[in-house]
Amino acid sequence: MSQAGGAYHLSWPQMNWHLRGHYTSFDPGKRLGFTWKWDHDSQEAGEREVTIIFEPVAPDGTRLRLTHGPYIDTPEDQELRIEHHLAGWKHFLSRLQQLLGASR
């Protein structure tokens, strides 16, 4: 397993958006974990953590299990979870699936 702890920074300069975090786990082909937080989020908004587990599926597929949190039981946090984070993962994972299907 590779060592976790490295940092990353993604930016969208035209919108002045910056996303930063650290890798919490990295096991190539098996697991990826990372924290993330937007620079424009309030100080009270804690870092979120994402864990992605890759599982082989016969004959030549891969199942991706993703967890994203933590969330608290407030209307604002639940809206963020469902309307933004869940919607974003569904959008981008379906695009990834399309790209991978086209490459076969």
C-alpha positions in Angstrom: 0.0 0.0 0.0 1.3 3.4 -0.9 1.7 6.0 1.8 -1.2 8.4 2.4 -0.9 12.0 3.5 -0.2 13.9 0.3 -2.1 17.0 -0.6 -4.0 18.0 -3.7 -5.4 21.2 -5.0 -7.9 21.5 -7.9 -8.8 25.0 -9.2 -11.2 26.6 -11.6 -9.6 30.0 -12.1 -12.4 31.6 -14.1 -14.8 31.0 -11.3 -12.2 31.5 -8.5 -13.1 28.0 -7.1 -10.4 26.0 -5.2 -10.8 22.5 -3.8 -8.2 21.2 -1.5 -7.6 18.0 0.5 -5.3 15.2 1.5 -5.2 11.6 0.6 -6.1 9.4 3.5 -5.6 6.0 1.9 -4.2 4.7 -1.4 -4.0 1.1 -2.4 -3.8 1.0 -6.3 -6.6 -0.8 -7.9 -8.4 -1.4 -4.6 -9.0 1.8 -2.5 -8.7 5.5 -2.6 -9.6 7.8 0.3 -9.3 11.6 0.5 -10.6 14.6 2.3 -11.9 17.7 0.6 -13.1 21.2 1.3 -13.8 24.3 -0.9 -11.9 27.4 0.0 -15.1 29.4 -0.1 -16.8 27.1 2.5 -17.2 28.6 6.0 -14.7 27.8 8.7 -17.5 25.9 10.5 -17.9 23.6 7.5 -15.7 20.7 8.2 -13.7 18.7 5.7 -15.7 15.9 4.0 -14.1 12.5 3.5 -14.6 10.3 0.4 -13.6 6.6 0.2 -13.8 4.7 -3.0 -13.4 0.9 -3.1 -12.8 -0.9 -6.3 -14.1 -4.5 -6.5 -13.5 -6.9 -9.4 -16.7 -8.2 -11.0 -16.5 -11.2 -13.4 -15.7 -11.5 -16.2 -14.0 -8.1 -16.8 -15.8 -5.5 -14.8 -15.3 -3.4 -11.7 -17.8 -2.3 -9.0 -17.1 1.0 -7.5 -18.3 1.6 -3.9 -18.2 5.2 -2.7 -18.9 6.7 0.7 -19.0 10.5 1.2 -19.5 12.3 4.5 -19.9 13.0 7.3 -23.2 14.8 7.2 -25.3 16.0 10.1 -29.1 15.8 10.3 -29.9 19.5 9.5 -32.0 20.6 6.5 -29.0 22.5 5.1 -26.6 19.6 5.3 -29.1 17.1 3.9 -29.8 19.4 1.0 -26.0 19.7 0.4 -25.8 15.9 0.5 -28.7 15.2 -1.9 -28.9 18.2 -4.2 -25.2 18.8 -4.6 -22.9 15.9 -3.7 -25.1 13.0 -4.6 -26.2 14.7 -7.8 -22.6 15.5 -8.7 -21.4 11.9 -8.1 -24.3 10.5 -10.2 -23.5 13.0 -13.0 -19.7 12.4 -13.1 -19.8 8.6 -12.5 -22.3 8.1 -15.3 -19.9 10.1 -17.6 -17.0 7.9 -16.5 -19.1 4.8 -17.2 -19.9 6.1 -20.7 -16.2 6.8 -21.4 -15.1 3.4 -20.2 -17.8 1.7 -22.2 -16.8 3.6 -25.3 -13.2 2.5 -24.9 -14.0 -1.2 -25.1 
